[in-house]
Amino acid sequence: MTGNRDLDNLLWVLLQFIRSAPLGGQTVSRVYTRKERRTKLKFFTHPQLKRAAQIAFERDYNRQLDLDAVDQLTGHNFPVTYTLLHEHEHGKPVAPHMRCNVILDGEGNSAFIDTDMDLYNSLDEFEAPDPTRVATPSAN
């Protein structure tokens, strides 16, 4: 924090813009402002993530997770940090489904998975902590 409120707000907006910048022509799904301070993220439970992996395999979606790897995951909840409405499977139009970036462990390792819209809409949400109020010092 610089101590200058206007500069801090500008830096915060810039950071959020960089975090949400599209990759490979994808569209931005969310942009957060500093004033909102409340970031709600959806998350998969382990059974939901396993079901999403099964559906992705059955429907031959572009982004899949290995079912054996999902079985070996030790966590209980897996936050979704990026979403993109997707309507293609190997270049051909299909029913809309959601492409999600899922955090798989405490180190921040993640993977993309395409999931059914009904399953995605059934995911619970949690309120992520405000990064400006986290008491743990940065490793940087």
C-alpha positions in Angstrom: 0.0 0.0 0.0 1.4 3.4 -1.0 -0.7 5.5 1.5 -2.2 7.4 -1.4 -5.8 6.3 -1.7 -6.2 7.2 -5.4 -3.0 5.5 -6.4 -4.0 2.4 -4.3 -7.4 2.2 -6.0 -5.7 2.6 -9.4 -3.2 -0.2 -8.6 -6.0 -2.4 -7.3 -8.1 -2.0 -10.5 -5.0 -2.7 -12.6 -4.2 -5.8 -10.6 -7.8 -7.1 -11.1 -7.6 -6.3 -14.8 -4.4 -8.2 -15.2 -5.8 -11.2 -13.2 -8.9 -11.3 -15.5 -7.2 -10.6 -18.8 -8.4 -13.1 -21.5 -6.0 -15.8 -22.7 -6.1 -17.0 -26.3 -9.1 -15.0 -27.4 -11.3 -16.0 -24.5 -13.7 -13.4 -23.0 -13.4 -11.9 -19.6 -15.9 -13.5 -17.3 -15.6 -11.3 -14.2 -14.0 -8.0 -13.3 -14.0 -7.0 -9.6 -13.7 -3.5 -8.2 -12.0 -2.7 -5.0 -15.2 -1.1 -3.6 -17.0 -4.4 -3.8 -14.5 -6.1 -1.5 -16.6 -9.3 -1.5 -15.5 -11.9 -4.0 -17.9 -14.9 -4.1 -16.4 -18.0 -5.7 -18.1 -21.3 -6.6 -16.5 -24.5 -5.5 -16.7 -28.2 -6.3 -16.9 -30.7 -3.5 -14.9 -33.9 -4.2 -18.0 -35.9 -5.3 -19.1 -33.0 -7.6 -15.6 -32.8 -9.1 -15.6 -36.5 -9.7 -19.1 -36.3 -11.4 -17.9 -33.3 -13.5 -14.9 -35.4 -14.6 -17.2 -38.3 -15.5 -19.5 -36.1 -17.5 -16.6 -34.5 -19.4 -15.3 -37.9 -20.3 -18.8 -39.2 -21.3 -19.5 -36.2 -23.5 -15.9 -36.0 -24.8 -15.5 -32.3 -23.8 -12.2 -30.6 -24.8 -11.1 -30.1 -21.2 -11.2 -33.1 -18.9 -9.6 -34.4 -15.7 -8.2 -37.9 -15.3 -10.7 -39.8 -13.1 -7.9 -41.7 -11.3 -6.2 -38.3 -10.5 -9.5 -36.9 -9.2 -9.8 -40.0 -6.9 -6.3 -39.3 -5.5 -7.1 -35.7 -4.6 -7.0 -35.1 -0.8 -9.0 -31.9 -0.5 -12.7 -31.6 0.2 -13.5 -28.3 -1.6 -12.0 -27.1 -4.9 -12.6 -23.4 -5.7 -13.4 -22.3 -9.3 -11.3 -19.2 -10.1 -12.2 -18.6 -13.7 -15.2 -19.5 -15.8 -16.0 -19.3 -19.5 -19.3 -20.2 -21.2 -18.3 -22.7 -23.9 -20.3 -24.0 -26.8 -17.9 -26.2 -28.9 -16.5 -29.7 -28.7 -13.5 -30.3 -31.0 -14.6 -27.3 -33.1 -18.3 -28.4 -33.5 -21.2 -26.6 -31.9 -22.7 -28.4 -28.8 -25.0 -27.5 -25.9 -23.5 -24.7 -23.7 -21.3 -25.9 -20.9 -19.0 -24.1 -18.5 -15.2 -24.2 -18.7 -13.8 -23.8 -15.2 -10.3 -23.3 -13.8 -10.3 -25.4 -10.6 -7.7 -25.1 -7.8 -6.7 -28.6 -6.9 -4.5 -28.2 -3.8 -3.2 -25.9 -1.2 -0.2 -24.9 -3.4 -2.5 -23.4 -6.0 -2.1 -26.0 -8.7 -5.1 -25.8 -11.0 -6.6 -27.4 -14.1 -9.3 -26.6 -16.6 -12.4 -28.8 -16.8 -15.5 -28.4 -19.0 -18.6 -29.1 -16.9 -22.3 -29.5 -17.4 -24.4 -26.3 -16.9 -26.8 -28.0 -14.4 -23.9 -29.2 -12.3 -22.1 -25.8 -12.5 -25.3 -24.0 -11.4 -25.7 -26.4 -8.5 -22.3 -25.5 -7.0 -22.2 -23.7 -3.7 -20.4 -20.4 -3.2 -18.1 -19.0 -0.5 -16.8 -15.5 0.2 -13.1 -15.3 -0.5 -11.1 -13.2 2.0 -10.2 -9.6 1.2 -6.6 -9.8 0.1 -5.9 -6.4 1.7 -6.9 -7.8 5.1 -5.0 -11.1 5.1 -2.6 -11.0 8.0 -0.2 -13.6 6.6 2.9 -11.9 5.1 3.6 -12.3 1.4 6.3 -14.7 0.3 7.4 -12.3 -2.3 
